[in-house]
Amino acid sequence: MKIIILGAGQVGATLAENLVGEQNEITVVDIDGNRLRELQDKYDLQGVVGHSAHPDVLRQAGAEDADMVIAVTSSDEVNMVACQVAYSIFKTPTKIARIRSEQYLKYREKLFQNDDLPIDHYIAPEALVTKYIRRLIDYPGALQVLQFADGMLSLVAVKAYYGGLLVGYALSALKEHIPNVETRVAAIYRQGKAIKPLGTTVIEADDEVFFIAATKHIRAVMNELQKLERSYKKIMIAGGGNIGAGLARSLEKNHTVKLIERSKERAEQLSEMLDNTVVFCGDASDQELLSEEHIDQVDVFIAVTNDDEANIMSAMLAKRMGAQKTMVLIQRGAYVDLVQGGEIDIAISPQQATISALLTHVRRGDIVNVYSLRKGAAEAIEAVAHGDENTSKVVGRAIADIKLPAGTTIGAIVRNDDVLIAHDDTIIMSGDHVIMFLIDKKHINVVEKLFQVSAIFL
């Protein structure tokens, strides 16, 4: 596939890294030649220096025969105009834009049409991150909660702790502990290395365990791996930008929410926008302010300003002063693994959420959900099976008979309104939503081909 990425910032660079080597021809456009040279030194791709929305620059980048344009510059307006130019002049089949402003998103159904602004898919990073954090709050103790099939099924990552009911036992004991709940462990990471989960695999303390189950059973499975944390009630948010405001709006109905915003003008706006959130104007790293607002009684402190260092320092201070849990928004990918653990319980990368959403539209075959995991090394995907035994490599076949690439696990199937945890003798039918975990995403091309319908299948 020939793909043009507009913007070589953190999202554009990470996207290029994910797509290079997957039989894609990648060209990156940016006004900063130094950024492009750095990318070209690392990866096999083309770089074009210039304004991303200018027709001649897009032509130089190969827009005349490109399959897809992905506009992820820092400007919504540039992204939208670039999609318009790609459509009007070059007839590019697929156009994706990152849109951050709520003003545009509010009118998205009227704006993003071929007769108006021809954007086939839009990505709203702030909304994605807000939803991601909300799921972590709904499932106390989870490191990640990824949903599939309109929320019917979830893939959850937890850390196994000493005292967990299953720690020290083989995975086969899971069925004995919760006989009425169907679940499957999709992957285990021990000291950063992937371990293939078998029935004889013994769970150890500090293992990072990814399991899949019907969403309604998530809490029961989590309870087997760690002491189930009580529900979060008192939330403190540092940062009143789009993410902080959206999160407060989402939580204030059923939680006690306090929000700290440095800008007086923005704090006044937020106090008018939010119904049941207490808004303070101040510095989230102000020890006196945190003490006055009883940080020691807060269940979760969430730092979501646009300053990584401010987020990290305020969260560390909050944890030392008694906050039960801390979550921190981290823009720089290198910081995520560095800070998570200890005083920072969960580090959240907006780039990772954005990349996952973008990959959903890039993957071939009928792939309806993609989550990029482990800094892009692994993926969880939801693919829809089509065809019959003559035209499909998966339909009508038992899972044990499907030639999955190494390190790939089929965890579950959603068939109509039923969630089926995968077993070797489970037969895939046309229309099934198949949820898979890939320890190594370099095998994604093989998985994509498995779910592509052939005119003649031999």
C-alpha positions as CSV (number, residue, x, y, z in Angstrom):
1,M,0.0,0.0,0.0
2,K,1.3,3.5,-0.9
3,I,0.7,5.8,2.1
4,I,1.6,9.5,2.6
5,I,1.9,10.6,6.2
6,L,1.6,14.4,6.6
7,G,3.5,15.6,9.7
8,A,6.6,14.1,11.2
9,G,5.8,14.9,14.8
10,Q,5.5,12.2,17.5
11,V,2.3,10.7,16.0
12,G,3.6,10.8,12.4
13,A,7.0,9.4,13.3
14,T,5.4,6.6,15.5
15,L,2.9,5.8,12.7
16,A,5.7,5.6,10.2
17,E,7.7,3.3,12.5
18,N,4.6,1.0,12.8
19,L,3.9,0.8,9.0
20,V,7.4,0.6,7.6
21,G,8.3,-3.0,6.8
22,E,4.7,-4.2,6.4
23,Q,4.9,-4.2,2.6
24,N,3.9,-0.5,2.6
25,E,5.6,2.3,0.6
26,I,5.8,5.2,3.1
27,T,6.4,8.9,2.3
28,V,6.5,11.5,5.1
29,V,5.9,15.2,4.5
30,D,7.0,17.9,6.9
31,I,8.3,21.5,6.9
32,D,11.1,20.5,9.2
33,G,13.9,18.9,7.1
34,N,15.9,17.8,10.2
35,R,13.0,15.7,11.5
36,L,12.7,14.0,8.1
37,R,16.4,13.2,7.9
38,E,16.2,11.6,11.4
39,L,13.3,9.4,10.2
40,Q,15.1,8.5,7.0
41,D,18.2,7.5,8.9
42,K,16.1,5.1,11.0
43,Y,13.6,3.7,8.5
44,D,13.2,2.8,4.9
45,L,10.9,5.6,3.8
46,Q,10.9,8.7,1.6
47,G,10.8,12.3,3.0
48,V,9.5,15.4,1.3
49,V,10.1,18.9,2.8
50,G,7.3,21.3,2.3
51,H,3.8,22.5,3.4
52,S,1.5,19.4,3.8
53,A,-1.5,21.1,2.2
54,H,0.2,22.5,-0.9
55,P,-0.7,20.6,-4.1
56,D,2.8,20.6,-5.6
57,V,4.2,19.2,-2.3
58,L,1.6,16.4,-2.3
59,R,2.3,15.7,-6.0
60,Q,6.0,15.4,-5.2
61,A,5.1,13.0,-2.4
62,G,3.3,10.8,-4.9
63,A,-0.3,11.7,-4.3
64,E,-1.3,11.0,-7.9
65,D,-1.2,7.2,-7.2
66,A,-1.3,7.1,-3.4
67,D,-3.8,4.7,-1.7
68,M,-4.0,6.8,1.5
69,V,-3.2,10.2,2.9
70,I,-3.0,10.4,6.7
71,A,-2.8,14.0,7.9
72,V,-1.4,14.3,11.5
73,T,0.2,17.7,11.5
74,S,-0.2,19.9,14.6
75,S,-2.8,22.0,12.8
76,D,-6.4,20.9,12.3
77,E,-6.8,23.4,9.5
78,V,-3.8,22.1,7.6
79,N,-5.0,18.5,8.0
80,M,-8.5,19.3,6.7
81,V,-7.2,21.3,3.7
82,A,-4.7,18.6,2.9
83,C,-7.5,16.0,2.7
84,Q,-9.5,18.4,0.5
85,V,-6.6,18.9,-1.9
86,A,-5.9,15.1,-2.0
87,Y,-9.6,14.5,-2.9
88,S,-10.1,17.4,-5.4
89,I,-6.8,17.2,-7.3
90,F,-5.5,13.7,-6.9
91,K,-8.7,11.6,-6.1
92,T,-6.9,9.8,-3.3
93,P,-9.2,6.9,-2.2
94,T,-8.7,7.2,1.6
95,K,-8.1,10.3,3.6
96,I,-7.6,10.4,7.3
97,A,-7.2,13.5,9.5
98,R,-6.3,14.1,13.1
99,I,-8.9,16.7,14.4
100,R,-8.4,18.0,17.9
101,S,-10.7,21.1,18.2
102,E,-14.1,20.5,19.8
103,Q,-15.5,23.2,17.5
104,Y,-14.9,21.1,14.4
105,L,-15.8,17.8,16.1
106,K,-19.2,19.2,17.2
107,Y,-20.2,19.6,13.6
108,R,-18.4,16.5,12.2
109,E,-21.4,14.9,10.7
110,K,-22.2,18.0,8.6
111,L,-18.5,18.9,7.8
112,F,-16.8,15.6,7.0
113,Q,-18.6,14.7,3.8
114,N,-17.2,14.5,0.2
115,D,-19.4,17.4,-0.8
116,D,-17.9,19.5,2.0
117,L,-14.7,18.4,3.7
118,P,-13.8,15.0,2.2
119,I,-12.4,13.2,5.2
120,D,-13.1,9.5,5.3
121,H,-12.0,9.0,8.9
122,Y,-11.1,11.4,11.6
123,I,-9.1,10.8,14.8
124,A,-9.8,12.8,17.9
125,P,-6.9,12.1,20.3
126,E,-8.4,13.9,23.3
127,A,-11.6,12.0,23.1
128,L,-9.7,8.7,22.7
129,V,-7.6,9.4,25.8
130,T,-10.6,10.5,27.8
131,K,-12.4,7.2,27.1
132,Y,-9.2,5.2,27.8
133,I,-8.8,6.8,31.3
134,R,-12.5,6.4,32.0
135,R,-12.2,2.7,31.5
136,L,-9.2,2.5,33.9
137,I,-11.3,4.2,36.5
138,D,-14.2,1.8,35.9
139,Y,-11.9,-1.2,36.5
140,P,-9.7,-0.3,39.5
141,G,-6.3,-2.2,39.3
142,A,-6.3,-2.6,35.6
143,L,-3.2,-1.4,33.6
144,Q,-5.1,-1.4,30.3
145,V,-8.7,-2.1,29.3
146,L,-9.4,-2.6,25.6
147,Q,-12.9,-3.2,24.3
148,F,-14.1,-5.0,21.2
149,A,-17.4,-5.8,19.5
150,D,-19.1,-2.6,20.7
151,G,-18.0,-3.2,24.3
152,M,-19.2,-6.8,24.6
153,L,-15.7,-8.2,25.1
154,S,-12.6,-6.8,26.8
155,L,-8.9,-7.5,26.8
156,V,-7.5,-6.5,30.2
157,A,-3.9,-6.2,31.4
158,V,-3.2,-6.6,35.1
159,K,-0.2,-7.1,37.3
160,A,-0.3,-10.3,39.3
161,Y,0.5,-9.6,43.0
162,Y,1.6,-11.7,46.0
163,G,-1.6,-12.9,47.6
164,G,-3.5,-13.2,44.3
165,L,-5.6,-16.4,44.3
166,L,-3.9,-17.7,41.1
167,V,-0.3,-16.6,41.8
168,G,1.8,-19.8,42.1
169,Y,-0.8,-21.9,40.3
170,A,-1.0,-23.1,36.7
171,L,-3.4,-21.4,34.3
172,S,-5.4,-24.6,34.1
173,A,-6.5,-23.8,37.7
174,L,-8.4,-20.7,36.5
175,K,-11.4,-22.8,35.4
176,E,-11.5,-24.4,38.9
177,H,-11.5,-21.1,40.7
178,I,-14.2,-19.5,38.5
179,P,-16.1,-22.4,36.9
180,N,-19.0,-20.2,35.7
181,V,-16.8,-17.7,33.9
182,E,-15.2,-18.3,30.5
183,T,-11.9,-16.5,30.0
184,R,-8.6,-17.0,28.3
185,V,-5.1,-15.7,29.0
186,A,-3.9,-14.2,25.7
187,A,-0.3,-13.3,26.8
188,I,2.0,-13.1,29.8
189,Y,4.9,-10.7,30.0
190,R,7.5,-11.6,32.6
191,Q,10.4,-9.1,33.2
192,G,9.5,-7.6,29.8
193,K,9.6,-10.8,27.9
194,A,6.6,-12.6,26.3
195,I,5.7,-16.1,27.6
196,K,3.4,-18.3,25.6
197,P,0.4,-19.0,27.9
198,L,-0.2,-22.8,28.3
199,G,-2.3,-24.7,30.7
200,T,0.8,-25.7,32.6
201,T,2.2,-22.1,32.8
202,V,2.5,-21.0,36.4
203,I,1.6,-17.3,37.2
204,E,4.3,-15.5,39.2
205,A,4.0,-12.3,41.2
206,D,4.7,-9.2,39.0
207,D,3.7,-11.0,35.8
208,E,1.8,-8.7,33.4
209,V,-1.2,-10.8,32.4
210,F,-3.4,-10.0,29.4
211,F,-6.7,-11.9,29.6
212,I,-9.8,-11.8,27.5
213,A,-13.4,-12.2,28.7
214,A,-16.9,-10.9,28.3
215,T,-16.9,-7.4,29.7
216,K,-19.5,-8.4,32.4
217,H,-17.0,-11.0,33.8
218,I,-13.9,-8.7,33.9
219,R,-14.0,-8.0,37.6
220,A,-14.4,-11.7,38.5
221,V,-11.2,-12.6,36.5
222,M,-9.3,-9.7,37.9
223,N,-10.0,-10.9,41.4
224,E,-8.2,-14.1,40.7
225,L,-5.0,-12.4,39.8
226,Q,-4.8,-9.6,42.4
227,K,-6.7,-8.3,45.4
228,L,-9.7,-6.5,43.9
229,E,-9.4,-2.8,44.6
230,R,-12.4,-0.9,45.9
231,S,-14.2,1.4,43.4
232,Y,-12.8,4.8,43.0
233,K,-15.0,7.6,44.3
234,K,-12.8,10.7,44.9
235,I,-11.0,12.0,41.8
236,M,-8.6,14.9,41.5
237,I,-7.6,16.1,38.0
238,A,-4.6,18.3,37.3
239,G,-5.1,20.2,34.0
240,G,-8.3,21.7,32.5
241,G,-7.6,21.2,28.8
242,N,-9.8,19.2,26.5
243,I,-8.9,15.9,28.2
244,G,-9.2,17.2,31.8
245,A,-12.5,18.9,31.0
246,G,-13.9,15.9,29.2
247,L,-12.9,13.5,31.9
248,A,-14.5,15.7,34.6
249,R,-17.7,15.9,32.6
250,S,-17.7,12.1,32.2
251,L,-17.0,11.4,35.9
252,E,-18.8,14.2,37.8
253,K,-22.2,12.5,37.9
254,N,-21.1,9.4,39.8
255,H,-17.8,10.6,41.4
256,T,-16.6,13.4,43.6
257,V,-14.4,15.4,41.3
258,K,-11.9,18.2,41.9
259,L,-10.0,19.9,39.0
260,I,-7.0,22.1,39.3
261,E,-6.3,24.5,36.4
262,R,-3.4,27.0,36.4
263,S,-5.0,29.6,34.1
264,K,-7.6,31.8,35.9
265,E,-9.5,32.5,32.7
266,R,-9.7,28.8,31.8
267,A,-10.7,27.9,35.4
268,E,-13.6,30.3,35.2
269,Q,-14.7,28.8,31.9
270,L,-14.6,25.3,33.4
271,S,-16.6,26.3,36.5
272,E,-19.4,27.4,34.1
273,M,-19.1,24.4,31.9
274,L,-19.1,21.7,34.6
275,D,-22.1,21.0,36.9
276,N,-20.7,19.1,39.8
277,T,-17.0,19.5,39.6
278,V,-15.1,21.8,42.1
279,V,-12.6,23.8,40.0
280,F,-9.6,25.5,41.6
281,C,-7.2,28.0,40.0
282,G,-3.7,27.0,41.1
283,D,-0.6,24.9,40.6
284,A,-1.1,21.1,41.0
285,S,2.5,20.9,42.4
286,D,1.6,23.3,45.3
287,Q,1.9,21.2,48.4
288,E,-0.2,23.6,50.4
289,L,-3.1,23.5,47.9
290,L,-3.0,19.7,47.8
291,S,-3.0,19.5,51.6
292,E,-5.9,21.9,51.9
293,E,-7.9,19.8,49.4
294,H,-7.3,16.6,51.3
295,I,-5.1,14.8,48.8
296,D,-4.7,12.0,51.3
297,Q,-8.4,11.1,50.8
298,V,-8.2,11.1,47.0
299,D,-8.6,7.7,45.3
300,V,-7.1,8.7,42.0
301,F,-4.9,11.7,41.1
302,I,-4.9,12.2,37.3
303,A,-2.4,14.6,35.8
304,V,-3.3,15.6,32.2
305,T,-1.6,19.0,31.5
306,N,0.4,19.5,28.3
307,D,3.6,19.4,30.3
308,D,5.2,16.0,30.9
309,E,7.5,17.1,33.7
310,A,4.7,19.0,35.5
311,N,2.5,15.9,35.3
312,I,5.2,13.6,36.6
313,M,6.2,15.9,39.5
314,S,2.6,16.7,40.6
315,A,1.7,13.0,40.6
316,M,4.8,12.0,42.6
317,L,4.0,14.7,45.1
318,A,0.3,13.6,45.3
319,K,1.3,10.0,45.9
320,R,3.8,10.9,48.6
321,M,1.1,13.0,50.3
322,G,-1.3,10.0,50.4
323,A,-3.2,9.7,47.0
324,Q,-4.1,6.1,46.6
325,K,-3.5,5.9,42.8
326,T,-1.8,8.1,40.2
327,M,-2.3,8.3,36.5
328,V,-0.1,10.5,34.3
329,L,-0.4,11.7,30.7
330,I,3.0,11.4,29.0
331,Q,3.6,12.8,25.5
332,R,7.2,11.6,25.2
333,G,7.2,7.8,24.5
334,A,10.6,7.4,26.1
335,Y,9.2,8.5,29.5
336,V,6.3,6.0,29.6
337,D,8.3,2.9,30.7
338,L,10.7,5.1,32.7
339,V,8.1,6.5,35.1
340,Q,5.5,3.8,35.4
341,G,5.6,1.9,38.6
342,G,6.4,3.2,42.1
343,E,4.8,6.6,42.6
344,I,3.4,6.7,39.1
345,D,0.9,3.8,38.8
346,I,-0.1,4.2,35.2
347,A,1.5,6.3,32.5
348,I,-0.8,7.0,29.5
349,S,0.5,7.7,26.0
350,P,-1.8,9.8,23.8
351,Q,0.3,8.8,20.8
352,Q,-0.4,5.1,21.5
353,A,-4.1,5.7,21.6
354,T,-4.0,7.7,18.4
355,I,-1.8,5.1,16.6
356,S,-4.3,2.4,17.5
357,A,-7.1,4.3,16.0
358,L,-5.2,5.1,12.9
359,L,-4.1,1.4,12.4
360,T,-7.8,0.4,12.5
361,H,-8.2,2.2,9.2
362,V,-4.9,1.2,7.7
363,R,-5.0,-2.6,8.1
364,R,-6.2,-4.6,5.2
365,G,-9.1,-7.1,5.3
366,D,-12.2,-6.4,7.4
367,I,-10.3,-5.4,10.5
368,V,-12.6,-3.2,12.7
369,N,-10.4,-2.7,15.8
370,V,-6.7,-2.4,16.4
371,Y,-4.8,-1.7,19.6
372,S,-1.1,-1.1,19.5
373,L,0.5,-2.5,22.6
374,R,3.9,-2.7,24.3
375,K,5.3,0.4,22.6
376,G,4.1,-0.9,19.2
377,A,5.7,-4.3,19.4
378,A,2.4,-6.2,19.9
379,E,-1.1,-5.7,18.7
380,A,-4.6,-6.8,19.6
381,I,-7.0,-6.9,16.7
382,E,-10.6,-7.6,15.9
383,A,-11.2,-9.1,12.4
384,V,-14.5,-10.1,10.8
385,A,-14.5,-13.4,9.0
386,H,-16.2,-13.5,5.6
387,G,-16.8,-16.0,2.8
388,D,-17.1,-19.8,3.0
389,E,-14.9,-22.8,3.1
390,N,-13.9,-22.3,-0.5
391,T,-13.1,-18.6,-0.4
392,S,-11.8,-18.2,3.2
393,K,-8.8,-19.6,5.0
394,V,-10.6,-19.4,8.4
395,V,-14.4,-19.9,7.8
396,G,-15.6,-23.4,8.5
397,R,-12.3,-24.3,10.2
398,A,-11.5,-25.2,13.8
399,I,-9.0,-22.9,15.4
400,A,-6.5,-25.7,15.8
401,D,-6.5,-26.1,12.0
402,I,-5.8,-22.5,11.2
403,K,-2.2,-21.7,10.3
404,L,-1.7,-18.8,12.6
405,P,1.8,-17.2,12.7
406,A,4.1,-17.7,15.7
407,G,3.0,-15.8,18.8
408,T,-0.5,-15.2,17.6
409,T,-3.4,-16.2,19.8
410,I,-7.2,-16.3,19.0
411,G,-8.7,-15.3,22.3
412,A,-12.4,-15.1,21.6
413,I,-15.2,-14.8,19.0
414,V,-18.2,-12.7,19.1
415,R,-21.1,-14.3,17.1
416,N,-24.2,-12.2,16.9
417,D,-24.9,-11.4,20.6
418,D,-22.8,-14.3,22.0
419,V,-19.3,-14.1,23.4
420,L,-17.4,-17.4,22.8
421,I,-14.0,-17.9,24.4
422,A,-11.8,-19.7,21.9
423,H,-10.8,-23.3,22.2
424,D,-8.9,-25.5,19.7
425,D,-12.2,-27.1,18.5
426,T,-14.1,-23.9,18.1
427,I,-15.2,-23.5,14.4
428,I,-15.2,-20.0,12.9
429,M,-18.3,-19.0,10.9
430,S,-18.9,-16.2,8.4
431,G,-19.7,-13.0,10.2
432,D,-17.8,-13.9,13.4
433,H,-15.8,-11.1,15.0
434,V,-12.4,-12.8,15.9
435,I,-10.2,-11.2,18.5
436,M,-6.5,-12.0,18.3
437,F,-3.4,-11.0,20.2
438,L,-0.1,-10.8,18.3
439,I,3.0,-10.9,20.5
440,D,5.0,-9.7,17.4
441,K,3.2,-7.4,15.1
442,K,5.6,-8.2,12.2
443,H,3.2,-11.1,11.5
444,I,0.3,-8.7,10.8
445,N,0.5,-9.3,7.0
446,V,-0.1,-13.0,7.5
447,V,-3.1,-12.4,9.7
448,E,-4.5,-9.8,7.3
449,K,-4.3,-12.3,4.4
450,L,-6.0,-15.0,6.5
451,F,-9.1,-12.8,6.7
452,Q,-9.2,-11.7,3.1
453,V,-11.7,-13.4,0.9
454,S,-10.3,-15.0,-2.3
455,A,-12.2,-15.6,-5.5
456,I,-10.7,-19.1,-5.7
457,F,-9.1,-20.7,-2.6
458,L,-7.0,-23.8,-3.1
